[in-house]
Amino acid sequence: MYAFSYHAARSLDDAVQRLREDPEARPLAGGMTLIPSLKHRLARVSQVVDLAPLFPLRALEVGDKHVQIGALVAHQEVADSPELAQALPGLAHLAGLIGDPQVRARGTLGGSVANNDPAADYPAAVLALDATLITDRREIAAADFFMGMFATALASDELLVAVRFCRARRSAYAKFRQSASGYAMAGVFLADLGPAGLRVAVTGACDGVLRWHEAEQAWAQGRLPGALHHPGLQEDLHASARYRGHLAGVLFEQALAQLSP
């Protein structure tokens, strides 16, 4: 680990100001990605701006049309919320599948979404539930937020404050875990948004989260989509691209089976 300074943010404005003044500073939420990167010298920062004191970012609010979750809400809090389990069961189920108990206790929704790992779980829910990403200065539609592997629309000095999800009539998530890391080799999120239509999002299988439009059309027609075909399908030591495409189809069926009529 390289040397760096530490600053506990006194307010959201204070945190943003620190990041604006120092391009090499990085915000710290749960630390599940940043801390290992620092320990292994995969990243070098001048200072860490700890967001933990910003308690307004820990709110979880369930409304009639939307669910808003603060960026610092831990995965386990999302998984354990009875109000959320009733409003968006697919999202609560997804959170309970992330990592292991230690990761779920410390990792945060905002940290995961802002990091945008191509095998992370939350991006699938963000995209399928037509979420709005709320930052310290603006609101960003989910379709405009994810910009590719580990890249988002966030500016270097911009902080994610909360994510506002649309409430769905029905929602479900199915995932095939990579056994060592717990990340998704593929994950499929289904959301029935009523008049807004049926949405399907896939994570893990490709080089970034994506809408699976063919599956949405198949679902609307009462049939199964089969395998996912996409030029960005991942191929590595864990699975071939063809395997991941087939896996997405299997997970669609599993998620569909979770939905109540």
N, C-alpha and C positions, 0 to 999 in steps of 0.2 A: 504494500500500500504506500502510495506517495503521500507526502505531508499536505494537509489542507487545513483551513480554518473552519470553525463551526459557528453558525449564527442561528439562534432560535427566533423565528419570526414573531414580531410583536403584533402584527396585523397583516391583512392581505396586502395593503398598500406598501407596507415595509418589505414584505417578501418580494413583491414585484420590483420595487426600487433597487433592492440588492441585485436581482438578476439583471436589471437594466444597466446598472453601473458596472457590472463585472460579467463579461460574456463567458468567462470560464467557470462561473458559479453554477451549481445545479440544485434544484429543489429536492427535498427528501420527504417522501410520504411514508409508505410502509418500509421502504428500503429493500424489498425483496429482489430487485434487480440492481439498483445502484450499489448497495453495500458489497455484494459478491464481486461486481465489476471492479470496485476499488480495491478489494482485498487481493484480487488476482492481477492487479495492475493492467486491467483491460481498459480502464478509463483513468483520466487524470483531471482533477478539478482544483480550482483555487480555493473555493469554499463551498460548504454544504449549507443550504438554507433549510432549516428544519421547519416543516409546516405543522407539526404536531400541536403546537399551542393554539392553532386556529380552530376553535371549537365550533364556530358556525358551519364549517365544512364537514361536520359530523352528523348533520341532520338527515333523517329519512322520513319523507312525508308521502302519504298515500292519499290521493285525491280521487274525485269521481271520474276524471278523464285522464289524469296523469299520475305518475309516480316519480318523485324527485329524490335523488339520492346524492348526498354530498360526496365530494371527491375523497374525503378521508374516512368514509365508512368502510370498515373492514369486511372482507369476504364473509366471515362467520356471522357478522351482524346481518348481512343481507340474507344469508341462508336461514337464520334463526327467527327472522321477523314474521310473526303470525299474520300481520296485516298484509305484508308483501306476498306471503304464500297464498293468500286468498285472492289478491288482486292480480298477481303475475306469477303463477306457480312455476312457469318455465324458468324465470329469472332466479327465483329462490333455489330451485333445483340445481341450476347451473353453478351458482355460487358454492353450493355444498360439494361440488365435484372438483373444485380447484385445488391443486397441490395436495398438501397434507395438513393436519391440524395446526402445525406451527405456522405454515404459510397463510392459512385462512385466518389465523388470529392476528397476524401482523400486516399482511398485504391489504391494499386498499383498492376500491373500484377505480378511483381516479388515477392512481399510479399505473394500474394495468392498462386502462384505456389510453392514457397518454403515451405509454411505452409502445403500444401497438405491435406486440410480438405477433408474427403471423400464425402462431399456434395457441394464442391466448383465447380464453373462452368469451369474455365480455364483449369483444367487438361483434360477435355474431348476434348477441342480444341487442346491442346498440343499433345495428343495421336493421334487423328484423322488426324491432319495435319502433322504428321510425323516430329514434330519440333525437333530442336536441342537446348539444354540448354547450354548457354555460361556462364562460371564462370570466376573468376579471374585467373584461371590456366589451364582450360581444356574445352572440349566440350563433352556433354553427350547426347546420343540419348534418345528420349522420352521413348522408350521401356525399357531403363535401369535406368530411373530417379526415377520413383515412386515405392517405396519399401513397401507400405502398409499404414495403417491409420496413418496420420501425420508424415510419414517417407519418406525420399528421399535419394538419393545417395550423397547428399552434406555432406562434412566433417564439423565438428563443427566450423572451422575457414575459411570456404569457402563461398564466396558470389556469388549469381546469378547476372550476369551483364546484360544479355539480353536473349531473346528467339527468335530464327529464325524459322519461320513457312514456310513450303512449300506452294506456291501458288496453289490453287485448281481450277479446271475448274468450279466446283460448290461447294457450302458449305451452310449448314443450321444448325440451332440449335433450339431445342424445349425443354421447361422446364416446370415442374410443381412445383410451389413455395410452400414452407412451409410458411403459412400466417404470422406467427409471426417473423421469422428470415429472410425470403427471400431466404434462402438456397434451393437447389434443393432436393425435395423428390425423384426426378429422372430428369435427363437431358440427351438428346441424340443428339450427334453431327454427322452429315453426311458430308463426304468429298469425292468428285470425283477427284482423283489425276491423271486422265488420264492414261498414260502407267503404273503408279505405282499402279493402281487399286482403288477400292472402299473401304473406311474405315468408320467404325462406332464405336464410343466410347460412353460409358455410365458412368455418374457420379450420385452420390446421392443414387442410388438404392442398391449399394453393399458396402462392407467395404473398398472400394477403387475404383479408376477409372479403367476401363477395356475396351479392345477391344471386340466387340460383333461379333465374327466371323460368327456365324450362320446368323445374319442379313446381313452381307456383302455378303454371298453366296446367300441369298434370293434376295437381291437387284440386284445382278448381273444377276439373273435368271428372274427378272421382277415380283417377287412375294413378299408378306409381310411375315415377320418372325414370327408373333404371339408374345407370351409372352417370356420374358427373363427367362431362367432357369439357375441358378448359385448357388453354395453352399454358396456363401458369401452374398446373398441377406439379406438386413437389415430388422429387425423387431423391432418396438418400439411402443410407445404410439401413434404415428402419423399414422402408416400404418403397415400392415402385410407384410411378405416377398412375399406372393402370390400377394397382391395388387401392390407392387412395380414392380414385374415381369410383370404383366399385363400392368401397367402404362408405362413401357419402350416400349412395343409394340405400344401403342397408340401414344406415343411421336415420335416414328420412323415414323409413318404415317404422323403426323403433320409436322415433319421436311422435309419429302419427298415432301409434298405438297408445301413447300416454294421454292423448287428448280425450276429454269427455265429449260425448255426442253434442 
